[in-house]
Amino acid sequence: MDLQTWTSWAGAEDYDVARFVLQRGVAAIACLAFLSAVAQFPALLGERGLLPVPRFMERRYAQTLPVVWRWWRYTDRRLRILAGGGAVLSAGIVVGLPQRGPAWVPVLCFLLLWLAYLSISDVGQTFYGFGWESLLLESLFVVAFLGSDEVAPPIVVLVAIRWLVFRLEFGAGMIKMRGDRSWRDLTALYYHHETQPMPNPMSRTAHLLPRPVHRLETLGSHVVQLGVPFLLFAPQPVASIAAALVLLTQVWLVVTGNFAWLNWLTLVLTFAAIDDRSVATVLPFLQGIAETGPTATPAWFVGLTVVVGLLLLVLSWPSAKNLVSRRQLMNASFNRWHLANAYGAFGSVTQERDEVIVEGTLAEDPDEDDWSPYEFKGKPGDPRRRPAQFAPYHLRLDWLMWFLALGADDGWFRVFVLRLLEADRPTLRLLRHDPFDGQRPRWVRARVFRYRFATRAERRATGLHWIRQERGLLLPPSGLRR
């Protein structure tokens, strides 16, 4: 018996479409993440950012992180080189260039992207404190070992990706059942579409659906997150059917919210459970795909994927325990490499929506009519403006403004106000509208408003998408010394 016969078990010959989607989908989202860093990172975290990386790197903890800035002093220019290079390399994978070479070429490319994004997200502090950052990092690492078009997709890696989707879905389901009572009594979606961090154009429509529909939404979410993930490991076609159910729920989340690339990346990863025959059943013009893929699996590549699988198995022990723990952690990493993480979202649902409205004025002694609001790109502000679609792009400042209204502030907001008073151009570019066209305001203040979606009757009568009521002052008028 030759070596190829011994290694034939390792190749999943019926998953060429899955590999195509996984590699290009993860790379596309990585490209977007790197481009987002080029556009936003310097203003938020750069040398004159709201939470500067050079100051962060002075901490003892920062010196233990696997980031390039430990050896290559951070500058905004170097950040742009790193992120720009990551975007170019990601784009190359999207168009399939590394996949045309030997199996080790995509491995190397994805691992470089993983290390590059580690150096960005690990120093991003609160602006990168989201579960989908670790999800992207883990995805880049695992998908790296799918190999090139010269080898059959490795079954070990496909199972590892299914295990990642399992932790995503089952972890989210368990955190809901252990968290807010509204998930257990099926009322969570009475509020969620309205109070989520960044609504999109369809959020109001979803919010105004009848309450029995919301209860069915919640029940469907529990079924898909708590039961269906186990079927991802079943034989075909059961695994593909289970994946299709996950895909449907993720599409609904994409349609009704702006959760950066969380749902988009979950959609991509779920293809690890869909075989070519299932794809061809839905899309008959792809019928020939099952016969065209490679069947060979070199022994060295089998060995590599087995080692990676064993590594991920060992690293998964803390996250597996976390899934059944009464004190389940949400969006936690148990190692510095962000592998085998714990995931979960919205263990509690905010039932009322507060928004911080930042305003400025040029007047030395202003009255109420002299104040003008700064408009953000994504977060609600002007009640007449319909929420926009930005996901999978991540508007980091806008998301932090939602947390600010809940009382969370790591000190960045004070610096943000200072940058507004200075009319700092990089900061102003993060906004949708500067009411002073680059002039320095004399004063800046922040007020808190309670927002809710306008009913259909209110929308017809007023033209407003939001109804709001002032709740109080977060920041009194503040200015620079003159």
Secondary structure by P-SEA (a helix, b strand, c coil): cccccccccccccccaaaaaaaaaaaaaaaaaaaaaaacccccccccccccccccccccccccccccccccccccaaaaaaaaaaaaaaaaaaaaccccccccaaaaaaaaaaaaaaaaaaaacccccccaaaaaaaaaaaaacccccccccccaaaaaaaaaaaaaaaaaaaaaaaacccccccccccccccccccccccaaaaaaaccaaaaaaaaaaaaaaacccccccccccaaaaaaaaaaaaaaaaaaacccccaaaaaaaaaacccccaaaaaaaccccccccccccccccaaaaaaaaaaaaaaaaaaaaaaaaaacccccccccccccccccccccccccccbbbbbbbbbbcccccccccbbbbbcccccccccccccccccccaaaaaaaaaaaaccccaaaaaaaaaaaaccaaaaaaccccccccccccbbbbbbbbbbcccaaaaaaccccbbbbbcccccccccccc
